[in-house]
């Protein structure tokens, strides 16, 4: 046999032999994390349910949230400027801090606590109960609601979403924030 072929076969064999225990360790790690998340959910499942949305120009709009409290003041300033410039859309106001968008007019998040010296932020957690993945974030108190969004606005929102997806069926989907095991 050719020396190169022998080396390639040996490399493949030892690589496969090494990957089996690594896969086992990864599998156990994922199951452990899911067990921890499930226990955490059982601990806080009775916390108040909250919804994140804002109503601008009689439309439901997503809200910005952050995952790092270092940007709390920036988020608060952004929403201050949005209120001052009533009638302008979110895209017309600039910001320079890392944000994520969230819109939950029907699916509740779990309230954790008010954050900050003046309690202007709300810490929330979002659970995926199918696989017990979760992530937490911080949103401005002004965009947190303890009741569902009005049905007329939700219907209008989903009609707009359906119209956009028909026009552009090849949208780029991002991965789930819960991690690969929840996708």
N, C-alpha and C positions, 0 to 999 in steps of 0.2 A: 504494500500500500504506500501511497505517496506520503511523505513526511508531513506535508501541509494538511492533508486530509486527516491524518491521525491526530495532529494537534487540534484541529477544528472539532473533531469528534470528542476528544478529551475535554476541551474547553466547554463544549455544550453539555456534556455529561455532568461535569462538576458544577457548572452554572445551575443546571436543573436541580442537582442534589442540594445545593445551597439555598435555592429559592423556596423549596418546600418548607423548611422550618421558618424562614422569614415570613412566608405567607401565613403560616399558622400563628405566629406571634402577632402579625397585623390583624388577623381575624379575631384573636382573643382581645386585643386592644380595643377594637371597634365595639365588640360586645360589652366590654367593661364600661366604655364611655356611654353606651346606650343604657346600661343598667344605672349608672350615676344620673343620667338625665331623667330616666323614669322615676327614680326616687325623688329627685328635685321637683319634678312635676307634681308628684303626689303631695309633696310638702306645701306647694304654693298654688295648687289648683283652685282653691277657694278665694284667691285674691280677686279684687275687682277686675272686671273686663273693660277694656278701653278700645276705642276705634280712632284711627288717625286719618284725618282728611281736613281739607279747608274748602270753603265755598267762596269762589271768586267769580264775579259776573254770572251768578246763578248756575255755576258749573262746579262739580266736584273736582278738586285738584289734588295731586299727591303732595306729600309734605317731605321736607328734608329731615333726615335724622343723622346723628353722628354715632360713632362707636368709641370715640376717644374724647374724654372730658376736657382735654387740652383745648378743644375748639368750642367749648360751651359759650364763651363770650361772643365768638364769631357768629354762631347760630342765633343767639339772642339778638345781636345787631342786625342780622339779615331780616328776621321777622319784624323788628322795629321799623326798618326801612320799608318793608312790604306794607305795613299798616299805614305808614305816613303817605305812601304813594298809592293810596286806594284806587282801585280800578286798573292797575297795571298788572300784567301777568308776571309769573315767577321768572320767566326767561328774560324779562326786561331789566331785572335787577342783578347786578354783578355780585359775585362772591369769590373768595379765593381759598376757601377751606375745603377739605375732603368731605363730601357728603354722599348720602345714598338717598334714593327716593322710596317712599312707602305710601301705599294707599290701601287702607283696610276699612271700607265703608260697611262691610258685612261680616268679615272674619275678625273676631276679637283677638286682641293681644292681652297679656296679663300684666297688670300694673304691679310694679315692684315698690317704688318710692319716689318722693319728690327729691330733687337733687339741687344743691347749690345753696348759698347763703340766703337767697331770696326765693328759693323753691321755684325758680322759673323753668326748670327742666323736669321732665318725667322720665324715670328709668322704666323700661318695659322689657318684656321677654316674649319671644315668639317661639312656640313649640310646634314641631311636626310630630303628631302622635302616631303616624304610620311607622316611624323608625326611631322615635325619641331623639331627634336632633333638635337643637335649639340655638338661637342667637339672641343677644341682647343689644339694646340701643338706647339712645337718649333723644327725646324730641322736645320741642318747645311746648310749654304748657298750653299755649293758645291754640294749638292744632290737635289737642287730645280731647276726645269726647267720651262720655260715659253712656251715650245712646247711639243707636244706629243712625246712619245718614238717612235723610228723607228718601222715601221710595221713588218719588218722581225723578230726583237727581241721579239715583243709582241706575234707574232704567235708562235715562238719557246717557249716562256714562257708558254702560255696556253696549248700547246701540252705537255710540261713537267708536268704541273699541272694535266691534264687529265690522263696521264699515271700513276702518283702517286695515284690519287684517285681511279683508277681501281684496282691497286694493294692493296690498303688499303681502302675499302669502309666504314669501321667503324671508321672514324676519330672522334676525340673529337672536337666538335665545342664549341667555347667560346661565351659568350653573347655579344651582340652588345654594343659598347662603348657609344651609344646614350641613353641607359637606357632601362628599361623593356618595356616602351610604344612603342618603335620603333622596337622591335624584330619581 
